[in-house]
């Protein structure tokens, strides 16, 4: 009988420790995700601006080249 009680208490302790481990892991994951978002958002904005600038650079260069050709021919 004593072994059954000890086994039940050990199982309860195991379940409690697993629950605590999940809570700690979830808290650490939220902290790491917050830090990554703080670092990633400004880098993402810079990449969007630079990519948008490169996309706009091609038509502006083509228009400038066409104007240059027209001035050279005229």
For each residue, the residues with C-beta under 8 A, 3 or more apart:
1: 4 5
2: 5 6
3: 6 7
4: 1 7 8
5: 1 2 8 9
6: 2 3 9 10
7: 3 4 10 11
8: 4 5 11 12
9: 5 6 12 13
10: 6 7 13 14
11: 7 8 14 15
12: 8 9 15 16
13: 9 10 16 17
14: 10 11 17 18
15: 11 12 18 19
16: 12 13 19 20
17: 13 14 20 21
18: 14 15 21 22
19: 15 16 22 23
20: 16 17 23 24
21: 17 18 24 25
22: 18 19 25 26
23: 19 20 26 27
24: 20 21 27 28
25: 21 22 28 29
26: 22 23 29 30
27: 23 24 30 31
28: 24 25 31 32
29: 25 26 32 33
30: 26 27 33 34
31: 27 28 34 35
32: 28 29 35 36
33: 29 30 36 37
34: 30 31 37 38
35: 31 32 38 39
36: 32 33 39 40
37: 33 34 40 41
38: 34 35 41
39: 35 36 42 43
40: 36 37 43 44
41: 37 38 44 45
42: 39 45 46
43: 39 40 46 47
44: 40 41 47 48
45: 41 42 48 49
46: 42 43 49 50
47: 43 44 50 51
48: 44 45 51 52
49: 45 46 52 53
50: 46 47 53 54
51: 47 48 54 55
52: 48 49 55 56
53: 49 50 56 57
54: 50 51 57 58
55: 51 52 58
56: 52 53 59 60
57: 53 54 60 61
58: 54 55 61 62
59: 56 62 63
60: 56 57 63 64
61: 57 58 64 65
62: 58 59 65 66
63: 59 60 66 67
64: 60 61 67 68
65: 61 62 68 69
66: 62 63 69 70
67: 63 64 70 71
68: 64 65 71 72
69: 65 66 72 73
70: 66 67 73 74
71: 67 68 74
72: 68 69
73: 69 70
74: 70 71
